[in-house]
Amino acid sequence: MDKNELMNKIRGRIEQCRRLARYVNDPRTTDALLQMADEGEADLRRLEQEGVVPPGMIQQMSISKTNSQPN
């Protein structure tokens, strides 16, 4: 698996946590899923600072995060 595939897989898991959080009826589970997503994004930011992740990837995550928040 190359670096781009791995980053896409991480992004997909972050988005999956956010989507699941919208539909779970248990507040503790929702909080845990959102925390997992936030931690994944923080990991990507650290990788970006180290030069491992291209700078535009974090901006794409922020746009998706805004669109996937519960109403």
N, C-alpha and C positions, 0 to 999 in steps of 0.2 A: 504494500500500500504506500503510495507516495504522499508527500506532505499535503498537497491540495486535497486528496481524498480523505486524509485524516482530519483536516480542518473542517471539511464539509460534514463529516460524520459527527464531529463535536458540535458544530452549529445545529445540525439536525436534532441532536439529543437535547440541546438547550431549548430549541423551539418546541420539541415534543413535551418537555416539562411544562412550558408555558401553556400549551394547548390543553394538556391534561388538567392543569390547575383551574382552567376556566369551567370545567365540567364536573369536578369532584365536589361533593356536597359536604365533606368533612373539612372544617377550617384548618385543622392541624396538618392534614395531608396537603391542602392547598398551600399553606405556608412552607412546608417542606419542599414541595415541587418548585415553588418560586425561589426558595433559597438555593436549591440545586442549580437552577438556571442562572441565578446571580453569581454563584461561585464559578460556574463554567465560563461566564463572560469575564470574570476577574482573571481567571486562568489565561484566557485568550489575550487580555490586555497585557498581562505579564509577558507572554510569549511575544507580543508585538513590541514591547519595550526592549526585549532581548534581540529583536530583529528576526525572529523565527516566522512570525505571521505578517503578511502584507498589511500596511496601514489601513487600507480601505475595508478590511474585513470587519473591524470593530464598528465602523459606521453603519454597515449593513445590518449588524446585530441590533444596534440601537433603533433603527427604523422598524425592524421586525418586532422588537420588544414593545414599542409603542402601539403597534397594531394588534398585539395579542393579549393585552391586559384585560382582565375581567371588567365587565360593565357594571 
